[in-house]
Amino acid sequence: MSFSALSQSNILLEACNKIENQSDRLACFKEIYTTTTKTITATDKQEIAINSIKREFAELQQIIRTGISYNTYSEAIIKPAMKLGALKLELNGEMPYMVNSLEDAVIAYNDAKTVWHASIYDSMDGGIFAGKILNPERSGLLEIVKKYNLPLESKLLNPRLPAMAAVLKIFDYAENKTKDAFTTAASPMEHTSNNKVNIDPFRPISPVNDKCKDKFSILYDPLVCKND
């Protein structure tokens, strides 16, 4: 029990003790116990749910930074999404700003998966000089490009989406949304569009060089490939 809750409970107990009628006094004690137990249980469950989803997002961000394949990533983003569903049930409408920020992060991680998938299966071979060309129109990625303001290039008279840069930019967006959400959870307050938490961006994720990318068959891996 928190100190404030304990202090409030002691005050109420003293008030109950002053009731002369025995049955009324017992009813008072019972009411305090029932109310306090319900409040603490609900609060504890919410805190457990928040800490649990914090761990899931932290683990996802860690494996992204230390190197991950597409298949592993596709599986890794499922857990935070499932934890978010459980958290929403526990919060029951409370902390909407935090929940909305985490939902934005989950959506962003899935958008990154969509771009990554397209880069593997929808890219065209532009030859030795142009390399792989991912056309956002043909790949159905225009909405994602607009949403995250992803930069496009022109290759062989076609628009080209640099997949690596796009995925990394979406990761940055997701991480910032996550950090925003948990900053809010640590310091609950009323948030509006004009009153948001100021956050420092996480350490930037650097793309890997071509030698390392080919060696490990990965799109990015800043820690494994940084010295290659």
TORPAGU-178182 format. One line per 10 residues: for each residue x, y, z of N, C-alpha, C. Coordinates in nm, 3 decimals. Atoms other than C-alpha are relative to their C-alpha. Layout:
N
X:Y:Z:X:Y:Z:X:Y:Z | ...
# end
This chain:
228
0.085:-0.119:0.000:0.000:0.000:0.000:0.088:0.124:0.000 | -0.078:-0.122:0.004:0.134:0.346:-0.085:-0.016:0.076:0.130 | 0.005:-0.077:-0.124:0.208:0.594:0.194:-0.128:0.082:0.011 | 0.120:-0.083:-0.002:-0.078:0.824:0.092:-0.124:-0.084:0.026 | 0.116:0.087:-0.021:-0.323:0.534:0.077:-0.005:-0.049:0.145 | -0.006:0.047:-0.138:-0.203:0.408:0.415:-0.045:0.108:0.098 | 0.038:-0.111:-0.088:-0.241:0.751:0.574:-0.151:0.022:-0.004 | 0.145:-0.019:0.014:-0.592:0.788:0.435:-0.076:-0.111:0.071 | 0.066:0.114:-0.064:-0.682:0.440:0.558:0.002:0.015:0.152 | -0.009:-0.017:-0.145:-0.558:0.520:0.912:-0.100:0.105:0.051
0.096:-0.104:-0.038:-0.771:0.836:0.924:-0.142:-0.058:0.005 | 0.134:0.059:0.005:-1.079:0.638:0.822:-0.020:-0.100:0.113 | 0.010:0.096:-0.110:-1.003:0.368:1.078:-0.027:0.071:0.133 | 0.023:-0.078:-0.122:-0.986:0.630:1.353:-0.145:0.049:0.007 | 0.139:-0.046:0.004:-1.322:0.764:1.239:-0.095:-0.114:0.034 | 0.085:0.116:-0.031:-1.472:0.414:1.253:0.004:-0.033:0.149 | -0.015:0.033:-0.142:-1.334:0.361:1.604:-0.087:0.089:0.089 | 0.079:-0.094:-0.080:-1.532:0.662:1.725:-0.150:-0.029:-0.005 | 0.142:0.036:0.009:-1.864:0.504:1.623:-0.036:-0.089:0.119 | 0.035:0.074:-0.122:-2.032:0.383:1.942:-0.074:-0.129:-0.027
0.078:0.120:0.029:-2.276:0.136:1.789:0.091:-0.106:-0.063 | -0.094:0.104:0.042:-2.091:-0.195:1.746:-0.024:-0.045:-0.144 | 0.031:0.048:0.135:-2.273:-0.311:1.430:0.036:0.106:-0.104 | -0.036:-0.108:0.092:-2.227:0.029:1.266:0.152:0.012:-0.013 | -0.146:-0.008:0.002:-1.861:0.029:1.365:0.060:-0.111:-0.086 | -0.048:0.112:0.081:-1.806:-0.317:1.211:-0.030:0.023:-0.148 | 0.036:-0.029:0.138:-1.989:-0.209:0.895:0.095:0.103:-0.060 | -0.094:-0.103:0.045:-1.757:0.093:0.874:0.135:-0.063:-0.034 | -0.127:0.068:0.025:-1.447:-0.127:0.904:-0.006:-0.083:-0.130 | 0.016:0.083:0.119:-1.581:-0.363:0.637:0.002:0.084:-0.127
0.005:-0.088:0.117:-1.648:-0.076:0.397:0.140:0.051:-0.036 | -0.137:-0.047:0.024:-1.293:0.058:0.439:0.083:-0.111:-0.065 | -0.078:0.112:0.052:-1.144:-0.287:0.378:-0.037:-0.029:-0.145 | 0.046:0.031:0.135:-1.356:-0.352:0.068:0.045:0.105:-0.100 | -0.036:-0.110:0.089:-1.294:-0.011:-0.088:0.149:0.005:-0.024 | -0.146:-0.008:0.011:-0.920:-0.009:-0.015:0.054:-0.116:-0.081 | -0.047:0.118:0.073:-0.871:-0.363:-0.145:-0.027:0.012:-0.148 | 0.034:-0.014:0.142:-1.051:-0.291:-0.470:0.090:0.101:-0.067 | -0.082:-0.106:0.057:-0.853:0.029:-0.528:0.143:-0.047:-0.021 | -0.138:0.046:0.010:-0.517:-0.127:-0.458:0.013:-0.107:-0.107
-0.006:0.108:0.099:-0.590:-0.433:-0.670:-0.003:0.055:-0.142 | 0.010:-0.059:0.133:-0.692:-0.226:-0.971:0.128:0.074:-0.037 | -0.123:-0.076:0.025:-0.387:-0.001:-0.937:0.117:-0.093:-0.025 | -0.110:0.096:0.016:-0.150:-0.294:-0.897:-0.007:-0.069:-0.136 | 0.015:0.067:0.129:-0.291:-0.468:-1.203:0.042:0.091:-0.115 | -0.038:-0.095:0.105:-0.248:-0.155:-1.413:0.151:0.017:-0.005 | -0.145:-0.018:-0.006:0.110:-0.109:-1.294:0.072:-0.122:-0.056 | -0.059:0.123:0.052:0.191:-0.472:-1.369:-0.012:-0.005:-0.152 | 0.022:0.001:0.144:0.041:-0.441:-1.718:0.091:0.100:-0.071 | -0.087:-0.102:0.061:0.236:-0.121:-1.791:0.145:-0.047:0.001
-0.138:0.050:-0.007:0.565:-0.271:-1.670:0.024:-0.114:-0.097 | -0.013:0.114:0.092:0.501:-0.583:-1.876:0.017:0.047:-0.144 | -0.010:-0.048:0.139:0.446:-0.391:-2.200:0.126:0.083:-0.020 | -0.129:-0.071:0.008:0.749:-0.174:-2.122:0.111:-0.097:-0.037 | -0.103:0.101:0.026:0.963:-0.487:-2.118:-0.007:-0.049:-0.144 | 0.016:0.050:0.136:0.819:-0.607:-2.449:0.055:0.099:-0.103 | -0.050:-0.101:0.093:0.891:-0.280:-2.628:0.152:0.017:0.013 | -0.144:-0.012:-0.021:1.238:-0.259:-2.471:0.074:-0.115:-0.066 | -0.063:0.116:0.063:1.321:-0.611:-2.588:-0.003:0.011:-0.152 | 0.011:-0.018:0.145:1.194:-0.536:-2.939:0.102:0.101:-0.049
-0.096:-0.103:0.042:1.404:-0.219:-2.962:0.144:-0.048:0.012 | -0.136:0.051:-0.018:1.709:-0.401:-2.831:0.039:-0.096:-0.112 | -0.036:0.094:0.105:1.696:-0.683:-3.085:0.008:0.069:-0.136 | -0.011:-0.077:0.123:1.639:-0.428:-3.362:0.141:0.060:-0.009 | -0.130:-0.067:0.000:1.960:-0.250:-3.259:0.115:-0.098:-0.012 | -0.110:0.096:0.002:2.169:-0.565:-3.225:-0.001:-0.091:-0.121 | 0.003:0.080:0.123:2.064:-0.722:-3.555:-0.115:-0.097:-0.003 | 0.120:0.083:0.007:1.756:-0.903:-3.673:-0.033:-0.028:-0.146 | 0.043:0.035:0.136:1.631:-1.085:-3.981:-0.147:0.037:-0.017 | 0.140:-0.034:0.026:1.297:-1.017:-4.147:-0.094:-0.097:0.072
0.088:0.100:-0.062:1.144:-1.342:-4.021:-0.006:0.016:0.152 | -0.005:-0.020:-0.145:1.259:-1.282:-3.663:-0.076:0.126:0.038 | 0.069:-0.126:-0.027:1.130:-0.925:-3.677:-0.151:-0.018:-0.009 | 0.143:0.022:0.018:0.790:-1.038:-3.805:-0.063:-0.066:0.122 | 0.050:0.067:-0.121:0.753:-1.259:-3.498:0.013:0.091:0.122 | -0.028:-0.082:-0.118:0.902:-1.007:-3.253:-0.104:0.110:0.021 | 0.094:-0.111:-0.017:0.646:-0.733:-3.323:-0.138:-0.046:0.045 | 0.131:0.052:-0.042:0.355:-0.961:-3.231:-0.020:0.019:0.150 | 0.014:-0.004:-0.146:0.426:-0.962:-2.855:-0.043:0.138:0.053 | 0.047:-0.130:-0.050:0.401:-0.585:-2.795:-0.145:0.029:-0.036
0.139:-0.021:0.041:0.075:-0.578:-2.991:-0.096:-0.076:0.091 | 0.084:0.080:-0.089:-0.069:-0.857:-2.775:-0.004:0.060:0.140 | -0.006:-0.061:-0.133:0.049:-0.688:-2.454:-0.084:0.128:0.004 | 0.078:-0.123:0.005:-0.116:-0.365:-2.567:-0.149:-0.032:0.015 | 0.139:0.041:-0.016:-0.448:-0.546:-2.597:-0.034:-0.030:0.145 | 0.021:0.031:-0.141:-0.412:-0.676:-2.242:0.001:0.127:0.085 | -0.009:-0.125:-0.075:-0.312:-0.331:-2.116:-0.128:0.082:-0.012 | 0.123:-0.077:0.021:-0.620:-0.168:-2.268:-0.114:-0.056:0.085 | 0.103:0.061:-0.085:-0.840:-0.415:-2.081:0.017:0.041:0.146 | -0.027:-0.037:-0.140:-0.670:-0.333:-1.750:-0.028:0.148:0.025
0.018:-0.145:-0.019:-0.681:0.044:-1.803:-0.146:0.041:-0.013 | 0.145:-0.026:0.013:-1.048:0.037:-1.909:-0.030:0.147:-0.031 | 0.026:-0.137:0.042:-1.033:0.374:-2.082:0.088:0.104:0.065 | -0.090:-0.096:-0.064:-0.778:0.537:-1.851:0.127:0.017:-0.082 | -0.126:-0.032:0.067:-0.452:0.694:-1.975:-0.013:-0.009:-0.152 | 0.020:0.011:0.145:-0.581:0.742:-2.332:0.119:0.049:-0.083 | -0.115:-0.052:0.075:-0.278:0.945:-2.440:0.109:-0.106:-0.012 | -0.101:0.106:0.002:-0.040:0.663:-2.344:-0.042:-0.112:-0.094 | 0.049:0.109:0.084:-0.256:0.399:-2.512:0.006:0.037:-0.148 | -0.003:-0.043:0.140:-0.289:0.602:-2.833:0.142:0.005:-0.054
-0.140:-0.006:0.043:0.087:0.657:-2.847:0.055:-0.140:-0.024 | -0.045:0.138:0.019:0.153:0.284:-2.803:-0.065:-0.063:-0.123 | 0.065:0.049:0.121:-0.103:0.205:-3.072:0.070:0.053:-0.124 | -0.074:-0.059:0.113:0.079:0.444:-3.306:0.133:-0.073:-0.021 | -0.128:0.071:0.010:0.406:0.263:-3.226:-0.019:-0.138:-0.061 | 0.027:0.134:0.054:0.257:-0.081:-3.295:-0.030:0.007:-0.150 | 0.032:-0.019:0.142:0.114:0.042:-3.627:0.127:0.030:-0.079 | -0.124:-0.036:0.069:0.451:0.193:-3.718:0.090:-0.121:-0.019 | -0.082:0.120:0.014:0.636:-0.132:-3.649:-0.056:-0.092:-0.109 | 0.060:0.079:0.107:0.389:-0.309:-3.876:0.021:0.065:-0.137
-0.029:-0.069:0.126:0.436:-0.042:-4.144:0.145:-0.025:-0.044 | -0.140:0.031:0.031:0.811:-0.101:-4.123:0.012:-0.141:-0.056 | 0.001:0.137:0.052:0.744:-0.470:-4.174:-0.050:-0.003:-0.144 | 0.055:-0.005:0.137:0.536:-0.389:-4.486:0.105:0.048:-0.099 | -0.106:-0.052:0.089:0.819:-0.183:-4.636:0.111:-0.102:-0.016 | -0.107:0.101:0.004:1.077:-0.448:-4.547:-0.041:-0.117:-0.088 | 0.051:0.110:0.081:0.863:-0.721:-4.701:0.004:0.037:-0.149 | 0.001:-0.045:0.140:0.821:-0.518:-5.020:0.142:0.008:-0.056 | -0.138:-0.012:0.048:1.195:-0.456:-5.040:0.059:-0.136:-0.037 | -0.049:0.136:0.028:1.254:-0.832:-5.039:-0.070:-0.062:-0.121
0.079:0.073:0.098:0.974:-0.950:-5.266:-0.050:0.083:-0.118 | 0.055:-0.083:0.108:0.869:-0.652:-5.479:0.102:0.087:-0.071 | -0.102:-0.083:0.063:1.198:-0.484:-5.569:0.037:-0.054:-0.137 | -0.044:0.038:0.134:1.306:-0.484:-5.931:0.151:0.016:-0.010 | -0.144:-0.007:0.020:1.663:-0.545:-6.043:0.032:0.107:-0.104 | -0.034:-0.110:0.091:1.796:-0.221:-6.193:0.137:-0.012:-0.060 | -0.132:0.019:0.058:2.128:-0.365:-6.294:0.111:0.035:0.098 | -0.115:-0.016:-0.087:2.476:-0.325:-6.154:0.015:0.142:0.053 | -0.016:-0.140:-0.041:2.459:0.056:-6.136:-0.119:0.048:0.084 | 0.119:-0.048:-0.070:2.103:0.111:-6.018:-0.034:-0.084:0.123
0.031:0.087:-0.112:2.077:-0.187:-5.785:-0.148:-0.033:0.007 | 0.140:0.033:-0.019:1.742:-0.285:-5.640:-0.086:0.126:-0.002 | 0.091:-0.114:0.009:1.454:-0.051:-5.723:-0.135:-0.040:0.058 | 0.130:0.025:-0.063:1.150:-0.048:-5.494:-0.092:0.115:-0.040 | 0.093:-0.101:0.047:0.873:0.140:-5.672:-0.118:0.008:0.097 | 0.106:-0.008:-0.102:0.630:0.268:-5.404:-0.141:-0.011:-0.058 | 0.132:0.008:0.062:0.340:0.291:-5.650:-0.036:-0.145:-0.029 | 0.026:0.140:0.035:0.368:-0.065:-5.778:-0.007:-0.090:0.123 | -0.004:0.082:-0.121:0.431:-0.196:-5.427:-0.111:0.037:0.100 | 0.109:-0.040:-0.089:0.129:-0.020:-5.273:0.047:0.068:0.128
-0.059:-0.061:-0.118:0.345:0.184:-5.036:-0.021:0.152:0.008 | 0.014:-0.145:0.005:0.233:0.536:-5.123:-0.057:0.058:0.129 | 0.059:-0.051:-0.124:0.021:0.577:-4.810:0.104:0.004:0.112 | -0.106:0.003:-0.101:0.314:0.476:-4.590:0.103:0.109:-0.028 | -0.094:-0.106:0.038:0.543:0.711:-4.783:-0.051:0.136:0.046 | 0.059:-0.128:-0.040:0.305:1.001:-4.720:-0.008:0.013:0.152 | 0.021:-0.003:-0.146:0.239:0.909:-4.357:0.127:0.038:0.074 | -0.126:-0.025:-0.070:0.607:0.915:-4.256:0.092:0.096:-0.076 | -0.077:-0.094:0.081:0.723:1.163:-4.522:0.133:-0.062:-0.042 | -0.121:0.073:0.037:0.970:0.907:-4.656:0.060:0.058:-0.129
-0.064:-0.058:0.118:1.225:1.037:-4.909:0.000:-0.098:-0.118 | -0.003:0.080:0.123:1.206:0.912:-5.268:0.116:0.046:-0.088 | -0.102:-0.030:0.098:1.473:0.896:-5.536:-0.052:-0.035:-0.138 | 0.037:0.034:0.139:1.454:0.867:-5.914:0.107:-0.090:-0.059 | -0.091:0.096:0.061:1.611:0.562:-6.075:-0.064:-0.054:-0.128 | 0.048:0.049:0.130:1.571:0.471:-6.444:-0.139:0.057:-0.030 | 0.125:-0.073:0.027:1.292:0.731:-6.473:-0.118:-0.050:0.084 | 0.104:0.050:-0.089:1.099:0.560:-6.193:0.025:0.049:0.143 | -0.021:-0.035:-0.140:1.038:0.671:-5.834:0.051:-0.121:0.077 | -0.060:0.109:-0.077:1.245:0.463:-5.595:-0.003:0.035:0.148
0.000:-0.017:-0.144:1.196:0.420:-5.222:0.121:-0.073:0.058 | -0.114:0.067:-0.065:1.527:0.353:-5.044:-0.050:-0.075:0.124 | 0.066:0.080:-0.104:1.402:0.068:-4.827:0.069:0.011:0.135 | -0.072:-0.003:-0.126:1.677:0.077:-4.565:-0.028:0.131:0.075 | 0.024:-0.130:-0.064:1.638:0.449:-4.497:-0.145:0.013:0.046 | 0.143:-0.007:-0.035:1.259:0.415:-4.494:-0.029:-0.078:0.128 | 0.024:0.084:-0.118:1.257:0.132:-4.239:0.059:0.066:0.124 | -0.064:-0.063:-0.115:1.500:0.315:-4.012:-0.076:0.123:0.046 | 0.077:-0.120:-0.037:1.294:0.633:-4.023:-0.129:-0.038:0.072 | 0.122:0.046:-0.066:0.979:0.441:-3.929:0.033:-0.053:0.140
-0.043:0.046:-0.132:1.169:0.274:-3.644:0.017:0.118:0.096 | -0.019:-0.118:-0.085:1.267:0.617:-3.511:-0.134:0.056:0.046 | 0.135:-0.048:-0.034:0.902:0.725:-3.524:-0.061:-0.088:0.109 | 0.059:0.094:-0.096:0.792:0.412:-3.336:0.065:0.014:0.138 | -0.071:-0.011:-0.128:1.059:0.449:-3.068:-0.037:0.130:0.071 | 0.039:-0.127:-0.061:0.971:0.813:-3.010:-0.142:-0.006:0.056 | 0.137:0.017:-0.050:0.603:0.723:-2.976:0.000:-0.084:0.129 | -0.008:0.086:-0.119:0.696:0.452:-2.726:0.053:0.078:0.119 | -0.058:-0.077:-0.110:0.914:0.681:-2.520:-0.099:0.106:0.049 | 0.103:-0.098:-0.036:0.641:0.945:-2.526:-0.105:-0.064:0.088
0.104:0.070:-0.075:0.389:0.691:-2.400:0.044:-0.030:0.143 | -0.045:0.040:-0.132:0.599:0.572:-2.108:0.041:0.120:0.085 | -0.022:-0.123:-0.074:0.701:0.925:-2.012:-0.132:0.047:0.060 | 0.134:-0.036:-0.046:0.329:0.993:-1.985:-0.043:-0.088:0.116 | 0.038:0.093:-0.106:0.277:0.681:-1.772:0.072:0.032:0.130 | -0.078:-0.031:-0.120:0.552:0.790:-1.533:-0.046:0.131:0.064 | 0.046:-0.130:-0.051:0.409:1.143:-1.499:-0.139:0.028:-0.055 | 0.136:-0.018:0.053:0.031:1.125:-1.555:-0.041:0.147:0.000 | 0.051:-0.136:0.010:-0.117:1.452:-1.675:-0.097:0.007:-0.116 | 0.096:-0.018:0.109:-0.379:1.585:-1.911:0.077:0.040:-0.125
-0.072:-0.030:0.124:-0.240:1.574:-2.264:-0.098:0.038:-0.109 | 0.074:-0.039:0.118:-0.379:1.755:-2.563:0.099:0.020:-0.111 | -0.090:-0.022:0.114:-0.242:1.832:-2.907:0.095:0.116:0.025 | -0.084:-0.116:-0.030:-0.102:2.156:-2.760:0.081:-0.018:0.127 | -0.067:0.021:-0.127:0.036:1.998:-2.445:0.055:-0.142:0.007 | -0.058:0.133:0.006:0.255:1.699:-2.519:0.136:-0.001:0.070 | -0.128:0.014:-0.067:0.563:1.564:-2.351:0.112:0.029:-0.099 | -0.117:-0.022:0.082:0.889:1.697:-2.491:0.096:-0.116:0.022 | -0.084:0.118:-0.015:1.111:1.397:-2.560:0.128:0.016:-0.078 | -0.125:0.006:0.074:1.467:1.344:-2.662:-0.001:-0.127:-0.084
0.002:0.120:0.083:1.496:1.105:-2.957:0.102:-0.102:0.047 | -0.094:0.105:-0.034:1.663:0.770:-2.897:0.125:0.012:-0.088 | -0.121:-0.002:0.081:2.014:0.714:-3.030:-0.033:-0.042:-0.143 | 0.034:0.033:0.139:1.990:0.717:-3.412:0.053:-0.138:-0.040 | -0.042:0.129:0.054:2.009:0.379:-3.587:0.069:0.026:-0.132 | -0.076:-0.025:0.123:2.276:0.379:-3.856:-0.015:-0.117:-0.097 | 0.006:0.110:0.098:2.241:0.179:-4.180:0.136:-0.067:-0.013 | -0.125:0.074:0.014:2.501:-0.086:-4.250:0.060:0.024:-0.137 | -0.063:-0.013:0.131:2.752:-0.080:-4.531:-0.032:-0.123:-0.084 | 0.039:0.108:0.092:2.701:-0.300:-4.837:0.077:-0.128:0.026
-0.081:0.120:-0.025:2.985:-0.537:-4.748:-0.060:-0.083:0.113 | 0.057:0.069:-0.115:2.835:-0.621:-4.412:-0.140:-0.052:-0.031 | 0.137:0.040:0.034:2.481:-0.632:-4.549:0.002:-0.129:-0.081 | -0.009:0.120:0.083:2.580:-0.892:-4.810:0.053:-0.118:0.079 | -0.063:0.107:-0.078:2.789:-1.090:-4.563:-0.100:-0.069:0.091 | 0.094:0.055:-0.097:2.508:-1.136:-4.311:-0.142:-0.010:-0.053 | 0.134:0.005:0.062:2.211:-1.109:-4.552:-0.103:0.073:0.085 | 0.089:-0.079:-0.082:2.053:-0.835:-4.346:-0.018:0.137:-0.062 | 0.028:-0.134:0.051:1.902:-0.496:-4.416:0.078:0.105:0.077 | -0.073:-0.093:-0.085:2.069:-0.318:-4.124:0.045:-0.075:0.124
-0.052:0.065:-0.120:2.270:-0.412:-3.819:0.112:0.088:0.056 | -0.102:-0.098:-0.037:2.450:-0.115:-3.663:0.105:-0.050:0.097 | -0.098:0.045:-0.098:2.618:-0.305:-3.381:0.092:-0.108:-0.056 | -0.082:0.107:0.056:2.737:-0.614:-3.566:0.090:0.055:-0.110 | -0.071:-0.043:0.121:2.847:-0.422:-3.876:0.075:0.132:0.015 | -0.055:-0.135:-0.011:2.977:-0.096:-3.733:0.150:0.006:-0.025 | -0.146:-0.002:0.019:3.345:-0.200:-3.756:0.045:-0.064:-0.129 | -0.037:0.065:0.125:3.333:-0.376:-4.093:0.054:0.102:-0.100
# end
